[in-house]
């Protein structure tokens, strides 16, 4: 069994930011990643994904995104950037190492991977983030729907949906972007429980994230404010214009799903070919179940990323972990530094 000062689970944006923060504290971290390369969820997002934050606000600590800092990067740029980021880390990254179990042992935590490897760590950071497990809501009639049911995590491009009637369930930036993407080849409705509130991407000529940073909102704990009321969608005008054409359109969530037909709030009934669920994600932290770190619903018990039940355990990359930006490229580095200060693993540079 190997002994390490700090084990980081996941080599996505949160894990890489944690590894860099650890090095800055004089720690060599072991990063265990289930996939065969770094990047976390990014390689699996849809082809047309474009960030709603410019490059200058979408980088991890110590390594700016190349090119125009005011451009809005696409998925493949971020994938390449994250893989390049690993070249600048002084960390032990091991791929194909899926952590299946973490257990407390004395004053340490023992990690077991799928191939049977075991590691004893003074501290562990779970950096598998909040975007690992697609959330499929319990919609009445969904299991009996004979058409295609697809989560946004499985959507790549619109070609396969040509000529179809598609309903995208759930708003937010991704739902709106996918609906507009699909509308180039299909008849599309976005079904949400509340109205879409369009947020100007560049108020007074400055990107919204510039204002967030200057005002302090970027680091504010705004979860309750964000979750209330309308669905907020950041837009430079393109998506609002797309919805103004009538395809896609936005409708109140359907009241019934029976067979291949949906019943809309106004009583209209129509046949649907595909239901695409843009319904978000949940943290995938089953490997922590033996520790007592999770509540009955599998959610981590923590305060600001520090486990409240398991000494030596922390988290980076959870949505609203500390602030509005906690699950973003620009926010994970800040949270990683705070979590490592709170965990205070022993400063041991070698194993």
Secondary structure as the mmCIF struct_conf table of DSSP 4:
data_model
#
loop_
_struct_conf.conf_type_id
_struct_conf.id
_struct_conf.beg_label_comp_id
_struct_conf.beg_label_asym_id
_struct_conf.beg_label_seq_id
_struct_conf.end_label_comp_id
_struct_conf.end_label_asym_id
_struct_conf.end_label_seq_id
STRN STRN1 UNK A 2 UNK A 9
BEND BEND1 UNK A 12 UNK A 12
HELX_RH_AL_P HELX_RH_AL_P1 UNK A 13 UNK A 24
TURN_TY1_P TURN_TY1_P1 UNK A 25 UNK A 26
STRN STRN2 UNK A 29 UNK A 33
BEND BEND2 UNK A 34 UNK A 38
TURN_TY1_P TURN_TY1_P2 UNK A 40 UNK A 41
HELX_RH_3T_P HELX_RH_3T_P1 UNK A 42 UNK A 44
BEND BEND3 UNK A 45 UNK A 45
TURN_TY1_P TURN_TY1_P3 UNK A 47 UNK A 48
STRN STRN3 UNK A 50 UNK A 50
BEND BEND4 UNK A 52 UNK A 53
HELX_RH_3T_P HELX_RH_3T_P2 UNK A 55 UNK A 57
BEND BEND5 UNK A 58 UNK A 58
TURN_TY1_P TURN_TY1_P4 UNK A 61 UNK A 62
HELX_LH_PP_P HELX_LH_PP_P1 UNK A 64 UNK A 65
BEND BEND6 UNK A 66 UNK A 67
TURN_TY1_P TURN_TY1_P5 UNK A 69 UNK A 70
BEND BEND7 UNK A 71 UNK A 71
STRN STRN4 UNK A 74 UNK A 74
HELX_RH_AL_P HELX_RH_AL_P2 UNK A 75 UNK A 85
HELX_RH_3T_P HELX_RH_3T_P3 UNK A 86 UNK A 88
BEND BEND8 UNK A 91 UNK A 91
STRN STRN5 UNK A 92 UNK A 95
BEND BEND9 UNK A 96 UNK A 96
STRN STRN6 UNK A 99 UNK A 105
TURN_TY1_P TURN_TY1_P6 UNK A 106 UNK A 107
STRN STRN7 UNK A 108 UNK A 113
TURN_TY1_P TURN_TY1_P7 UNK A 114 UNK A 115
BEND BEND10 UNK A 116 UNK A 116
STRN STRN8 UNK A 118 UNK A 126
BEND BEND11 UNK A 130 UNK A 130
BEND BEND12 UNK A 132 UNK A 132
STRN STRN9 UNK A 133 UNK A 134
TURN_TY1_P TURN_TY1_P8 UNK A 140 UNK A 141
BEND BEND13 UNK A 142 UNK A 142
TURN_TY1_P TURN_TY1_P9 UNK A 143 UNK A 144
BEND BEND14 UNK A 147 UNK A 147
STRN STRN10 UNK A 148 UNK A 151
HELX_RH_3T_P HELX_RH_3T_P4 UNK A 152 UNK A 154
BEND BEND15 UNK A 158 UNK A 158
HELX_RH_3T_P HELX_RH_3T_P5 UNK A 159 UNK A 161
TURN_TY1_P TURN_TY1_P10 UNK A 162 UNK A 163
STRN STRN11 UNK A 165 UNK A 169
HELX_RH_AL_P HELX_RH_AL_P3 UNK A 172 UNK A 182
TURN_TY1_P TURN_TY1_P11 UNK A 183 UNK A 185
BEND BEND16 UNK A 186 UNK A 186
STRN STRN12 UNK A 187 UNK A 192
BEND BEND17 UNK A 193 UNK A 194
STRN STRN13 UNK A 196 UNK A 200
TURN_TY1_P TURN_TY1_P12 UNK A 201 UNK A 202
HELX_RH_3T_P HELX_RH_3T_P6 UNK A 203 UNK A 205
BEND BEND18 UNK A 206 UNK A 206
HELX_RH_AL_P HELX_RH_AL_P4 UNK A 208 UNK A 215
TURN_TY1_P TURN_TY1_P13 UNK A 216 UNK A 216
HELX_RH_3T_P HELX_RH_3T_P7 UNK A 217 UNK A 219
BEND BEND19 UNK A 220 UNK A 220
HELX_RH_AL_P HELX_RH_AL_P5 UNK A 223 UNK A 227
BEND BEND20 UNK A 228 UNK A 230
STRN STRN14 UNK A 231 UNK A 235
BEND BEND21 UNK A 236 UNK A 237
HELX_RH_AL_P HELX_RH_AL_P6 UNK A 238 UNK A 244
TURN_TY1_P TURN_TY1_P14 UNK A 245 UNK A 246
BEND BEND22 UNK A 247 UNK A 248
STRN STRN15 UNK A 249 UNK A 252
HELX_LH_PP_P HELX_LH_PP_P2 UNK A 253 UNK A 254
BEND BEND23 UNK A 255 UNK A 255
STRN STRN16 UNK A 256 UNK A 258
TURN_TY1_P TURN_TY1_P15 UNK A 259 UNK A 260
STRN STRN17 UNK A 261 UNK A 263
TURN_TY1_P TURN_TY1_P16 UNK A 265 UNK A 266
BEND BEND24 UNK A 267 UNK A 267
STRN STRN18 UNK A 269 UNK A 271
BEND BEND25 UNK A 273 UNK A 273
STRN STRN19 UNK A 274 UNK A 277
STRN STRN20 UNK A 281 UNK A 282
HELX_RH_3T_P HELX_RH_3T_P8 UNK A 286 UNK A 291
TURN_TY1_P TURN_TY1_P17 UNK A 292 UNK A 292
STRN STRN21 UNK A 294 UNK A 294
TURN_TY1_P TURN_TY1_P18 UNK A 296 UNK A 297
BEND BEND26 UNK A 298 UNK A 298
STRN STRN22 UNK A 300 UNK A 300
STRN STRN23 UNK A 302 UNK A 303
TURN_TY1_P TURN_TY1_P19 UNK A 304 UNK A 305
STRN STRN24 UNK A 306 UNK A 307
BEND BEND27 UNK A 308 UNK A 310
TURN_TY1_P TURN_TY1_P20 UNK A 311 UNK A 312
STRN STRN25 UNK A 313 UNK A 315
BEND BEND28 UNK A 317 UNK A 317
TURN_TY1_P TURN_TY1_P21 UNK A 319 UNK A 320
BEND BEND29 UNK A 321 UNK A 323
TURN_TY1_P TURN_TY1_P22 UNK A 324 UNK A 327
BEND BEND30 UNK A 328 UNK A 328
HELX_RH_AL_P HELX_RH_AL_P7 UNK A 329 UNK A 343
BEND BEND31 UNK A 349 UNK A 349
#
